[in-house]
Amino acid sequence: MRIHRVELAPPERAPAIPDETAAVAFESWVNGRLVDDSAIGSRTRIRTTTGRLVEGDLVEVSPGYRHTFGSPPASLLRAGERAREILFPGGVR
């Protein structure tokens, strides 16, 4: 399960941060297992894999990974091909 919570509202942000940063809330999204039965959008508690008990708004059930590091550079692809040629001169079977 994934919850969303506002850690700091704009007025609570540190005075030394840039104005464009201070104008928005500091938010977090935390994954864990539900402690109480809840529906999407409701306030709930989860227990994280490290054992922390965290409260927030339930936003997702069984979240997956959506991050990407982008496409690999062509030079890295060529280096991988070359490494395979050197390590396995006859090809991998």
C-alpha positions, 0 to 999 in steps of 0.5 A: 500500500502507498500513502501520501502525507504532507510533512510540512505545509508552506508556512512551516518551511524553513525561511532560508529556502528559495521562494519557489520551494517555500511556496509548495508543501513538502510531501512524502509517499510511503509504502507499507502494509495496512494496519487498518482496513481502509479505502483509497482516499481515506486516512489510514495507517501503514507499517513500513518494512522497517517497522515504522507506523506511518499515517497518511491518505491511502493513494495506491494498492500494490504500487509498482516501480515507475522510475527509469534511468532513461535509455542507455547511452549508445557507447555503453551498449557498444561497450557491452557488446564488445565485452561479450565478444572478448569474454565469449569469442565464439558467442554464448551458447 
